[in-house]
């Protein structure tokens, strides 16, 4: 299975996973089903190996800039992030399942 993310999406997701998994000490409270932990750790490890940004001294400002770009791209502006807003999403998932020839593109 392949999950494709933009660099900004990967950076923001990596930061969120880090906080949930290692700083909050509440992974079980957020994700009570321990079977889900295995893929979470796999995704987090892959992101950590791929993203050089997380090790840069100016990672904080870079992260905030990535978050802002994603907000603007997804919601049209920083102030338009209300729940339920049908914003365009940029993601693609490929699956090796019959009937879709190994690819399923989701997005608008």
N, C-alpha and C positions, 0 to 999 in steps of 0.2 A: 504494500500500500504506500502511496506517495501523497503527502500533503504539501502543497506549495503555498508559501507565504511570501509576502514582500519582506524586504529587510526590516522595514519599520514594524510590520506586524510581528516578525520573529523577535525583534528586540523588546518590544512591549510585552509580548507573551512570556519571554524568558524572565523579565523582571518580575512580572506578576507571579509566575511559578516559584521563583526564588523566595519571594515574600511569603507565599502561602506555605511552601514546603519547609523553609529553613528559619524564617524569622518569626512567624506567628505561632509556631508550635501547635497549630490547630488544624493540621491537614485532616485529621480524623473528624473534626467538627464540620469542616467544609465538604469533605468527600468521605462519608461514613463507610462506603462500600470499599473495603480494602482491595478487592479485585481490580478496581480502577487505578490503584496506586502504581501498578506495574507499568501501564502505558504512560502515566503521568511522568514517572521517573525516566522512562525511555525518551519521551519528547524533551524533557528538560535537559537530559544529558546530550542529546543531539544538538539542541540549541546552544548549549555551553561550548561544545566543540566547534561549532560553526561561526559563532559571533565573536569577532575580535573586539567589538565595541564595549562589551561588558568588562573588559580588562583595561580600558583606557582611563587615564586620570580624569578626563572630562566627561565621563559616562553620564553623569547627572544631567548636564545641559543637553547632551545628545539624546538622552531618553525623553526629556521633556519636549524637545523639538520633534522627535518621532511621534510622540503622543498627539501633539498638536496637528501634525500633518495628517495623521489618521482621523482625528476628529473632523478636520476640515473636509477631507476627502469623503468621509462616510456621512457626515451630517450637514455639510455646507457651512459650518462655522462652529466656533467654540461654544457659543451660547445655545445651539440647537441640538442638544444631546438628550432630549427627553425620551423616556422609555416609550417603546411602541412606534417610534419614528421609523418609517420604512425607508431606511437609507440604503444606498447601493453597498453591496459587500463584495470585496475582491478576494475570492478564494477559489481554489480548485482542488478537487479530490479525485484521485485515480484509484479505482478498485479493480481487482482481478475477478469480477463476477460475470457470470454468463448473462448475455443479453445486452451488455453495454460495451462490449469489445474492450474491456479493461479501462475505460475512461468514463468519468462522470463529471461534467463541468457544471458547477453551481455558481451562480453570480448573475449580476445584471449589468 
